[in-house]
Amino acid sequence: MTTDHLERDLAEIHLLISRGKYAEASAKIAAVSKAGATVRDTQPLIDEILRRQEAASQSVERMRDIRYYLGMRTTAARIGWFLGAGAGTVYGVWSATTAIGLGLAQGFGTEITTIIHGKTGSSPYTRPIYVDLIVALVILIVSAIFGCISVWASRGAAQWEETDVSMPSRYGD
């Protein structure tokens, strides 16, 4: 094997490793080794494949632990989180839009009163319009964060995780 071919093959193996194609890279390393490459040339590439596979495995386990901690073990739970976040986001947008419209029409410092009906009767709740806007924005931001968490934590979830009993859920099932 000539030095040019060896360098080209080693560079190709490195590129395969960078792209996450570990099986192809391992096969190419075996072929290059049979063709006369030294251990000094191939061992760092083998070590890099093993290191990256271990890091990927740890990342998958970390995401699985996060799903278990958040109670997102099942597909239904993940969908519930996402729908709840979506509902909160819709409510936050609606409340913010209402508060902005009212604030632009009457001024954000204008006090408004809402009658709150409870078990013991009804009572008025008076506050400036900007309080409604702040509350709506907080609801919107929190809901958006929960939506992002539900999408982020759901990445890479496998169907078998729903039936896995090696890690009990927070709910004791």
Backbone torsions as a table, in degrees:
resi	resn	phi	psi	omega
1	MET	NA	129.9	-179.2
2	THR	-80.0	160.3	-178.6
3	THR	-63.1	-38.1	-180.0
4	ASP	-62.4	-45.5	179.8
5	HIS	-65.6	-40.4	179.2
6	LEU	-62.1	-47.0	179.7
7	GLU	-63.4	-39.2	178.9
8	ARG	-66.3	-43.7	179.2
9	ASP	-65.0	-41.5	178.4
10	LEU	-64.7	-38.6	177.2
11	ALA	-65.6	-38.5	178.4
12	GLU	-66.1	-39.9	177.2
13	ILE	-62.9	-44.0	178.7
14	HIS	-60.4	-40.4	178.1
15	LEU	-64.6	-41.7	177.6
16	LEU	-61.7	-41.1	178.1
17	ILE	-63.6	-42.9	179.7
18	SER	-61.4	-32.5	-179.7
19	ARG	-86.2	-1.9	178.5
20	GLY	81.8	16.0	179.5
21	LYS	-95.1	73.3	-171.8
22	TYR	-71.3	-36.2	-179.9
23	ALA	-65.0	-44.3	178.1
24	GLU	-64.4	-41.2	179.8
25	ALA	-64.2	-41.7	179.2
26	SER	-63.7	-41.9	178.1
27	ALA	-63.3	-40.6	-179.9
28	LYS	-68.2	-36.3	177.7
29	ILE	-63.1	-42.7	179.0
30	ALA	-62.1	-41.8	179.5
31	ALA	-65.9	-42.1	-179.9
32	VAL	-66.4	-37.5	178.8
33	SER	-64.6	-41.8	178.1
34	LYS	-65.8	-30.2	-178.1
35	ALA	-80.4	-5.2	174.3
36	GLY	119.5	7.3	177.6
37	ALA	-71.2	147.0	-178.2
38	THR	-84.2	162.7	177.0
39	VAL	-62.1	-33.0	179.0
40	ARG	-62.9	-29.7	178.1
41	ASP	-80.7	-38.0	-171.3
42	THR	-95.1	-29.6	-175.4
43	GLN	-60.3	-42.0	177.1
44	PRO	-60.8	-33.5	178.7
45	LEU	-70.6	-40.7	177.2
46	ILE	-63.1	-43.6	178.6
47	ASP	-61.4	-39.0	179.7
48	GLU	-65.8	-41.4	177.0
49	ILE	-60.3	-47.4	-179.6
50	LEU	-62.8	-41.1	179.7
51	ARG	-63.7	-44.8	-178.8
52	ARG	-68.5	-37.5	177.6
53	GLN	-65.7	-39.7	178.1
54	GLU	-65.3	-42.2	178.8
55	ALA	-63.3	-41.2	178.9
56	ALA	-64.9	-40.3	178.7
57	SER	-63.6	-42.5	178.6
58	GLN	-65.1	-37.6	178.9
59	SER	-64.6	-42.4	178.4
60	VAL	-63.3	-43.7	179.3
61	GLU	-65.3	-38.0	178.7
62	ARG	-63.4	-43.8	178.2
63	MET	-64.3	-38.3	178.5
64	ARG	-64.1	-42.4	177.6
65	ASP	-61.8	-40.1	179.2
66	ILE	-63.5	-43.9	178.8
67	ARG	-60.8	-42.1	178.5
68	TYR	-64.8	-43.7	-178.8
69	TYR	-62.4	-39.5	-177.8
70	LEU	-83.3	-1.3	-179.1
71	GLY	73.5	29.5	-178.3
72	MET	-107.9	39.7	-176.3
73	ARG	-67.3	-37.6	-175.0
74	THR	-105.1	161.3	176.8
75	THR	-61.7	-39.5	179.7
76	ALA	-61.6	-40.2	179.2
77	ALA	-66.0	-41.6	179.5
78	ARG	-65.7	-40.4	177.1
79	ILE	-65.5	-40.5	177.9
80	GLY	-60.0	-44.7	176.7
81	TRP	-58.3	-46.7	-176.6
82	PHE	-65.9	-43.2	179.7
83	LEU	-66.7	-39.2	176.6
84	GLY	-62.4	-42.9	177.7
85	ALA	-64.6	-38.8	178.3
86	GLY	-65.0	-42.6	178.5
87	ALA	-63.9	-42.9	177.2
88	GLY	-62.7	-38.7	178.9
89	THR	-65.7	-44.4	178.4
90	VAL	-61.3	-45.9	178.9
91	TYR	-62.9	-41.4	178.8
92	GLY	-62.2	-43.0	178.5
93	VAL	-64.8	-45.0	-179.9
94	TRP	-62.0	-46.0	-179.4
95	SER	-64.6	-41.8	179.5
96	ALA	-65.2	-42.3	179.0
97	THR	-62.1	-43.4	178.4
98	THR	-63.0	-45.3	-178.9
99	ALA	-65.9	-39.3	179.0
100	ILE	-65.9	-44.5	178.6
101	GLY	-60.5	-45.3	179.1
102	LEU	-66.3	-40.7	-180.0
103	GLY	-65.5	-40.4	178.7
104	LEU	-68.5	-34.5	-179.0
105	ALA	-77.0	-39.2	-172.5
106	GLN	-117.0	-11.0	-175.7
107	GLY	100.5	137.4	-174.8
108	PHE	-70.8	-18.4	178.3
109	GLY	-87.8	-6.9	-179.7
110	THR	-64.6	133.8	179.8
111	GLU	-85.0	137.7	176.0
112	ILE	-123.2	157.0	-178.6
113	THR	-124.4	134.8	175.7
114	THR	-119.7	135.0	177.0
115	ILE	-88.7	122.8	179.8
116	ILE	-104.3	122.2	-178.8
117	HIS	-95.7	128.4	179.1
118	GLY	-131.5	-172.4	-179.0
119	LYS	-66.1	-32.5	-177.1
120	THR	-93.9	5.6	-179.4
121	GLY	128.8	-159.2	-179.6
122	SER	-119.4	150.0	179.2
123	SER	-142.3	147.1	-179.4
124	PRO	-81.1	147.0	175.7
125	TYR	-126.7	109.5	-176.7
126	THR	-106.8	134.7	179.1
127	ARG	-159.6	160.5	174.6
128	PRO	-71.0	156.9	-178.6
129	ILE	-62.4	-34.4	-177.6
130	TYR	-63.2	-23.8	175.9
131	VAL	-65.4	-43.3	176.9
132	ASP	-60.7	-40.1	179.6
133	LEU	-65.3	-43.1	179.3
134	ILE	-63.4	-45.2	179.4
135	VAL	-62.2	-42.8	179.6
136	ALA	-62.5	-42.0	179.4
137	LEU	-67.2	-37.4	176.8
138	VAL	-64.0	-45.1	177.8
139	ILE	-60.4	-43.1	179.7
140	LEU	-62.5	-46.3	-178.3
141	ILE	-66.5	-46.2	-179.8
142	VAL	-62.5	-42.4	179.5
143	SER	-65.0	-41.1	178.1
144	ALA	-64.0	-39.4	177.8
145	ILE	-63.7	-45.0	178.5
146	PHE	-63.0	-37.6	176.6
147	GLY	-63.7	-43.8	178.1
148	CYS	-63.9	-40.9	177.6
149	ILE	-62.4	-42.5	-177.7
150	SER	-66.1	-38.9	177.8
151	VAL	-70.0	-45.3	-178.4
152	TRP	-63.1	-45.8	-177.6
153	ALA	-72.0	-22.1	-179.3
154	SER	-81.4	-15.7	179.8
155	ARG	-60.3	131.4	176.0
156	GLY	77.1	6.2	179.2
157	ALA	-68.9	136.4	-179.8
158	ALA	-108.9	150.6	-178.2
159	GLN	-61.1	-34.2	-177.4
160	TRP	-65.0	-21.0	-179.4
161	GLU	-62.5	-27.0	-178.8
162	GLU	-66.6	-29.0	-177.5
163	THR	-104.2	-0.4	-178.8
164	ASP	-73.2	124.9	-179.4
165	VAL	-107.5	7.9	-179.1
166	SER	-68.5	-25.1	177.1
167	MET	-125.6	109.0	-179.7
168	PRO	-66.2	148.5	178.2
169	SER	-77.4	170.2	178.8
170	ARG	-66.6	-19.1	-173.6
171	TYR	-94.4	4.5	174.4
172	GLY	77.3	17.8	178.5
173	ASP	-93.8	NA	NA
